[in-house]
Amino acid sequence: MTYQPGNSGYPPAQQPGQYGNQYAGPTQPYNRLPEQIPAAPAAPAGPSKLPEYLTTAVAALGLLIFGFNFAPQLGAGGLDAGTGSILTQAPIVVAVLAALLAGVSLLPKQKSFKSWVAILAVLALLLVINEIVQAPKGIEVEWGLYVVLALSVLQAGSAVAALLLDAGVIQPPAP
């Protein structure tokens, strides 16, 4: 048997990417960056939906405030002192009224009540703060009233932000 010079007896190696090598994947030279695919043109930005989302948050937070109205709010020595009069229920009534007006303004072909919603939400917050500060001696503020306070802060903040966005005082962030 004779051997040809320069041939070791094995078949020559195939170049990457040629047919016949079923296990070879595509390779990338080390000194080149991959080709960049051009980005699709951005869709034209429409009006921001942030005021609508904030108004929805005002409505939802008002319903949560109403729900937490049934939690213990004032207590006296482990007993529930109750919150039955309309004066102690005023913050809840005002917050729910703000939520209902916000919900109505979300419906199509309805007027925007953003200014009234903001006024009522801030009034509800102030009434809750007043109820906590003016709690009589011997009456403890329970956890339910603190939850109503936190939700009232969120509701008032959302309502004021929606009003300021609607008035053009602040601009929504770019999408």
N, C-alpha and C positions, 0 to 999 in steps of 0.2 A: 504494500500500500504506500502510496506516495502522498506527501503533503505539499501543498503549495506554499511558497514563502509568504509570511505575513498573516497566514490564516491559522488560527489555533484549533480549528476543527468544529467550532461552534458557529451557528448562523449569526449574521451581523445583527446588532441591536436596532430595533425600529425607533424612529424619531417620535417624540410625543405628539399626539394629535393625528397620526396617520391611521388609516383604517387597519383593521385586523387586531388591534390591541384592545380587547373588550374591557379591560380593567383599568385602563389609563383614564384619568379625569383631565379636565382642562387645566392647563398650567398657566401661570402668570410669571412673566420675567420679573426678576427682583428689582430692577432699576426703573420700572414704570408703575405709575399709579393706575388703578382701574379706571376705565372710561366712565365718566359721569353721565348719568341719564338726566336729560333736562327735566326740570320740575314742571309740573302741569301749571298752566296759568291759574292764578287764584281767582276764585269766584268773586264777583262784585259784592262788596260788603253792603248789606242792607241795614236798616235801622237796628239798633241794639235791642235785644229782648230783656235786658237787665231791669228796666222799670217794671215790666210785666212780671218777671220773676220775684221782684221785691214786693209787688202788690199781692202776689200769690202767697208769699211768706207772711205778710200782714194778716191775710185771711186765715191761714192755717194756724198761726200763733194765737190769734183770737179764740179759735176753737179749742186750742190746748189750754188757754187760760180758763175758759169756761169749764173744761174737764177737771182742772186742778182746783177749781172752786169747791169741789166736793171733798177735797183733802182737808185734814185738820189745819186750821189757820190760827186760831187763838185758843189757848187753853189756860185753865186755872187749877193748878195743883194736880195735874194728871187728868182732869176732867175737861171735856170739850166745852169751851165757853160759847160756842156757836157764833154764827154770823148771819142771823136771820133778818135784821132790819134792812131797809132799802139803803140807809146811809152807809152801812158797812158793806153792802153789796155794790155800791156805786162804782168802784174801780172795775169790777167784773162786767157790769152793765155797759160801761163806757167802752171797755176793750172789745166786747162782743159787738157793739154797735159799729166801732171802727172796722172790725173784721167783716161785718155784713156789708158795709158800704164798699169796702175793698173788693169783696166778692162780686157785688153788683157791677162795679166798674170794669171787671174783667169780661163781662158778657159783651158780645158784639152789639154795635149800634147803641151803646149806652154812654152817657156822659161820664167824664172822669171826675171823680170825687176825691182826688189825691190831696187837695188842701184840707178838706174836712176830715179825711182819714188821718192825716198827720196831726191835726189839731186834737182829735179825739184820742189818738194813741198816746200823745204826750200828756194829755189830761189824765188818762188812765194811769200812766206811770207816776205822775205827781200824786194822785190819790192813793196809790199803793204805798208810796213812800210816806205819805202823811199817816196812813193807817198804822204803819210800822212804828213811826216815831211817836205817835200819839197814843200808843197802846197804854191802857190804864195800869196803875200799879197793881200787882198781884195777878195780872194777866200776862201769860207768856206767848210770845210769837212762835207758832209752830212751823214745821218744815213746809207745809203747803203754801203758806203766805210767802216764804222765801222763793219757792219755785214760781209763784205768780209774779213776784218782783223780777226775777231773771227773765221770764218770758215777756213781761211788759217792757223791759229794757230792749230786748230784741225786736219786739213789735214796733216800738216807737222809733228805734234806729232805722228799721226797714222802711217805715212810712215816711220819715223825713228824707231819707236817701232817695226814695222814689219821687217825692215831691221836688227835690232839688234837681234830679235828672230830668224830670218833665219840664221844669222851668228853664233848663239850660244853664243853671248856675254851676253845676259840675258836669263833666263829660264822661260818658261811659268809656271803659278801656277798649282798646282796639281788639277785635276778635283774633 
